[in-house]
Every structure is written in C-alpha cells, then in structure tokens.
C-alpha cells in the first residue's frame, strides 16, 4: 500500500546523506598525505574530539538544512509517496548530491590551506560558511528538477489542515534557523578569534530547541498552503537578532583566563558568566517569542 507523507521522504533522504557523509569523511581522512588507513586509525578517529566537533555538530546542521530544503522541493513537485521506487530514486539523487558537495568541500579545503595570508583564509572560510547553503540548495533544486518526472507522484496535492499546518511550519522554521545560527556562530568565532568550546555551541542550540518548544503556541494559525514568505522572513530576522545576541555575549565574556591569582577572582568570573548566560537565555527566548508570534500568530494577507 502506497502511503503519502509530508516529511517521511525528506527524513529518509537526510538519513542517507548523514550516513554517506560519515563514509566520505572517513575516506577523505584515510587519503590524506602520510596517513594510511588501518583498523587502529579508524577507531582512533571515531574516538577523537575532532570527529565530535566536525561530524556530529557540523554534519548535524548540514542534515537539518538538507531536510528543510528537500521537504520544500518535494512538496513543490507534489512528491510524497513513500514506496520502493521513490526511495531508490531518492537514494540515487542523494548519492549524487553527496558526491558533488563532498568534491566542493575538498576543493575549498585544499584551496584555503594553500593560501599564504591568514586574513585571506579567514575571509574564504567565512564566505564558504555563509554561501555554501545557497549553492547546495541550488544543486539540490536542479537535481530534483531533472529527476522529478521519474518520481511517482500523488494524485492529489497534499492538503494542509488545522491539525498539521502549525506542526509543519514549526518544524521547517526549526530546520532552517538552527543551521544558520550555527554557521553564524562559526563566522563570529573566526573573525573575532574567540575559541568557543563545541559544548557551548551545542548548549546554545539546545536552548533554541527549548525556546521553539515553548514558542510552539505561536504556530497555532492554520494555513491552506506553505507560507514561504513568512517562513523565510521570520528565519532571517531571528537569525540576525540571535547572532547579535551571541556576539554581545562572546564580547562581554571575552577569552577565558588560563590561571587565577586567587579564589575571589575565580568566583567573580563565574558570577559574571552566570549573569551573561541568564541574560543570553532570556533575550533568546524573547526573540523567538516575539518573531514567531508576529509571523505565525497573526493572520494578515499583506505578509
């Protein structure tokens, strides 16, 4: 029996991409100069901190972005049927997408390493972080456009109902805001030479998830179709305000000291950090609540 689902195909495609990314990263590391592939090296790499940072964090947000754009592109082409034919075709499409994006990443990585100037490396890396989502989205769009006639489509367009409309918009908002926020975080870190613990980045993203859970009540209006304008406007405004919030937090926090003269200075530093974190969390919640309420709790045909 063929089943139509709004998110299931995009979830399958994102899972395939995550698995392929893992294999390609292992393959890339095994092909580095003066690095052979062995079972010991494989397990050492799996247990390394660099894998936690580069794969489980970076790839996690890459997959979120892919999930969001894949959902929209499949919806635009009325592709919802979850069957063997569509899954195999989607697997082939994601395989091509993964191979091309991996080649782009390898080329950029090699190009940046060959630059002699530190400022040039910073600018190129920041530009890649900022622009690669756009390039990857265009690549996926054209891959789907070229292959859409081979997919088995549902006879009727997917209907948004009062039961699924709010959930769909909330999930798509979350799928786009988290990758942009994390990429902006990385750009701020590079430009201002602020070494940020990966756990702190992930903590901030977890709090965003919490804010989305609390702000879910603002997605209660039922729409008859996907509100692209509302969705991308709200994501853009939230991203800018969140990154300004992060920048203020990091600049006020400054670089952590390697040593303290006495216990009082250590206690004062922790008190300062505590108040900064509280300020950041309250401001983040306020941003999410106000933006989502403005765009998804007020039905206005002008927006």
C-alpha positions in Angstrom: 0.0 0.0 0.0 1.4 3.4 -1.0 1.4 6.0 1.7 1.7 9.8 1.3 3.6 11.6 4.0 4.8 15.2 4.1 8.2 14.6 5.9 8.9 10.9 5.5 10.8 11.1 2.2 12.9 14.0 3.3 13.7 12.2 6.5 14.8 9.2 4.5 16.9 11.3 2.3 18.5 13.2 5.2 19.4 9.9 6.9 21.0 8.6 3.8 23.0 11.8 3.4 24.2 11.6 7.0 25.4 8.0 6.5 27.2 8.9 3.2 28.8 11.9 4.8 30.2 9.8 7.5 31.7 7.3 5.0 33.1 10.2 2.8 34.8 11.8 5.8 36.5 8.6 6.8 37.5 8.1 3.2 38.9 11.6 3.0 41.0 11.2 6.2 42.3 7.9 5.0 43.6 9.5 1.8 45.4 12.4 3.5 49.2 12.5 2.8 51.3 10.4 5.1 48.1 8.8 6.5 47.4 5.2 5.8 44.1 3.5 6.6 44.1 0.9 9.3 41.7 -0.5 11.8 43.6 1.2 14.7 43.4 4.6 12.9 39.7 4.1 12.2 38.8 3.6 15.8 41.2 6.3 17.0 39.4 8.7 14.6 36.0 7.6 15.8 37.0 8.3 19.4 38.7 11.7 18.6 37.3 15.0 19.7 37.7 16.4 16.2 35.0 13.9 15.0 32.6 15.1 17.6 33.1 18.7 16.5 33.3 18.3 12.8 30.9 15.5 12.2 28.3 15.2 15.0 27.9 19.0 15.1 28.7 20.3 11.6 27.0 17.4 9.8 24.1 17.5 12.1 23.2 21.0 11.0 24.0 20.2 7.4 21.4 17.4 7.6 18.9 19.8 9.2 19.2 22.2 6.3 19.0 19.4 3.7 15.9 18.1 5.5 14.3 21.6 5.2 15.0 22.3 1.6 14.3 18.7 0.5 10.9 18.9 2.1 10.1 22.1 0.3 11.3 21.0 -3.1 9.4 17.6 -2.8 6.3 19.5 -1.7 6.6 21.9 -4.6 6.7 19.0 -7.0 3.9 17.1 -5.3 6.2 14.1 -4.4 5.0 12.4 -1.2 4.6 8.7 -2.0 6.8 6.5 0.2 7.4 3.4 -1.9 10.3 1.4 -3.1 10.6 3.2 -6.4 10.7 6.7 -4.9 13.1 5.6 -2.1 15.6 4.1 -4.5 15.4 7.1 -6.8 15.8 9.4 -3.8 18.8 7.3 -2.7 20.4 7.8 -6.1 19.7 11.5 -6.1 21.2 11.9 -2.6 24.2 9.9 -3.6 24.9 12.3 -6.5 24.3 15.3 -4.2 26.7 13.9 -1.5 29.4 13.2 -4.1 29.2 16.7 -5.6 29.1 18.5 -2.2 32.0 16.4 -1.0 34.1 17.4 -4.0 33.2 21.1 -3.4 34.2 20.8 0.2 37.5 19.0 -0.7 38.4 21.7 -3.2 37.6 24.6 -0.8 39.5 22.9 2.0 42.6 22.4 -0.2 42.3 26.0 -1.6 42.1 27.6 1.8 45.1 25.6 3.1 47.2 26.8 0.2 46.5 30.5 0.9 49.5 32.2 2.5 47.7 35.0 4.2 45.8 34.4 7.4 43.3 37.1 6.5 42.6 35.5 3.2 42.0 32.1 4.8 39.6 33.7 7.3 37.7 35.5 4.5 37.5 32.5 2.3 36.4 30.2 5.1 33.8 32.7 6.3 32.4 33.2 2.7 32.2 29.4 2.3 30.3 29.0 5.6 27.9 31.8 4.6 27.3 30.9 0.9 27.5 27.1 0.8 23.9 26.6 1.9 22.8 28.7 -1.1 24.9 26.7 -3.5 23.9 23.3 -2.0 20.2 24.3 -2.2 20.5 25.3 -5.8 22.3 22.0 -6.5 19.5 20.0 -4.9 16.9 22.1 -6.7 18.3 21.3 -10.1 18.8 17.6 -9.3 15.2 17.3 -8.3 14.1 19.3 -11.4 16.0 16.9 -13.6 14.6 13.8 -11.9 11.1 14.8 -10.9 9.5 13.2 -13.9 10.8 9.8 -12.8 9.2 10.0 -9.3 5.8 8.5 -8.7 3.6 11.4 -7.6 0.4 11.5 -5.6 -2.8 12.1 -7.5 -3.8 15.0 -5.3 -1.8 17.8 -3.8 -1.0 17.5 -0.1 -3.6 19.4 1.9 -2.7 21.5 4.9 -5.2 21.0 7.7 -5.7 22.7 11.1 -4.0 19.6 12.6 -0.8 19.6 10.5 -0.3 23.2 9.4 1.2 24.5 12.6 3.4 21.5 13.1 4.8 21.7 9.5 5.6 25.4 9.8 7.2 24.9 13.3 9.4 22.0 12.0 10.5 23.9 8.9 11.3 27.0 10.9 13.5 24.9 13.2 15.2 23.1 10.3 16.3 26.4 8.9 17.1 28.5 12.0 19.5 26.1 13.6 22.0 25.7 10.7 22.0 29.4 10.0 22.6 30.1 13.7 25.4 27.6 14.0 27.1 28.9 10.8 26.9 32.5 12.0 28.4 31.3 15.3 31.4 29.9 13.5 31.9 33.1 11.4 31.8 35.2 14.6 34.3 32.8 16.2 36.7 33.0 13.2 36.5 36.8 12.8 36.9 37.7 16.4 39.4 34.9 17.2 37.3 33.6 20.0 37.9 30.0 20.8 34.4 28.6 21.8 34.0 25.2 23.3 31.9 23.0 21.0 29.8 22.0 24.0 28.9 25.7 24.4 27.7 25.9 20.8 25.6 22.8 21.2 24.2 24.1 24.5 23.0 27.3 22.8 21.4 25.2 20.0 19.7 23.0 22.7 18.3 26.2 24.2 17.0 27.2 20.8 15.2 23.9 20.7 13.7 24.6 24.1 12.6 28.1 23.0 10.9 26.5 20.0 9.1 24.1 22.3 7.9 27.0 24.4 7.0 29.1 21.4 5.1 26.3 19.7 1.9 28.0 20.9 2.6 30.8 18.4 2.2 28.4 15.4 -1.5 27.8 16.1 -2.9 29.5 12.9 -3.9 27.1 10.2 -2.8 28.0 6.7 -4.0 26.4 3.4 -0.5 26.4 1.9 3.1 26.7 3.0 3.8 30.3 4.0 7.2 30.7 2.2 7.4 34.5 2.8 6.5 34.3 6.5 8.9 31.3 7.0 12.0 32.9 5.4 11.3 36.4 6.8 11.0 35.0 10.3 14.1 32.8 9.9 16.2 35.8 8.6 15.1 38.2 11.3 15.5 35.6 14.1 19.0 34.7 12.8 20.2 38.3 12.7 18.9 39.0 16.2 20.2 35.7 17.6 23.7 36.3 16.2 23.8 39.8 17.5 22.9 38.3 20.9 25.7 35.7 20.6 28.2 38.4 19.6 27.3 40.6 22.6 27.6 37.5 24.8 31.1 36.5 23.5 32.5 40.0 23.5 31.3 40.6 27.1 32.6 37.2 28.1 36.0 37.6 26.5 38.7 35.0 26.5 38.8 32.6 29.4 41.8 33.1 31.7 44.3 30.3 31.9 45.0 31.0 35.6 43.6 33.0 38.5 45.5 34.9 41.2 43.1 33.9 44.0 39.7 32.3 44.6 37.9 35.6 44.7 38.8 36.4 41.1 37.7 32.9 40.1 34.3 33.3 41.9 33.8 36.7 40.3 34.5 35.2 36.9 31.9 32.5 37.4 29.3 35.1 38.7 29.9 37.2 35.6 29.5 34.1 33.4 26.3 33.2 35.2 24.7 36.6 34.7 25.8 36.6 31.0 24.2 33.2 30.4 21.0 34.2 32.1 20.9 37.4 30.0 21.5 35.4 26.8 18.8 32.9 27.6 16.2 35.5 28.4 17.0 37.5 25.3 16.9 34.5 23.1 13.5 33.4 24.4 12.2 37.0 23.9 13.5 37.0 20.3 11.8 33.7 19.4 8.6 34.5 21.2 8.2 38.0 19.5 9.2 36.9 16.0 7.2 33.7 15.8 4.2 35.5 17.4 4.4 38.3 14.8 4.6 36.0 11.7 2.6 32.9 12.7 0.0 34.1 15.3 -1.3 37.0 13.2 -3.1 36.1 10.0 -2.6 39.0 7.6 -2.7 38.7 3.8 -0.2 41.5 3.4 2.7 39.4 4.8 
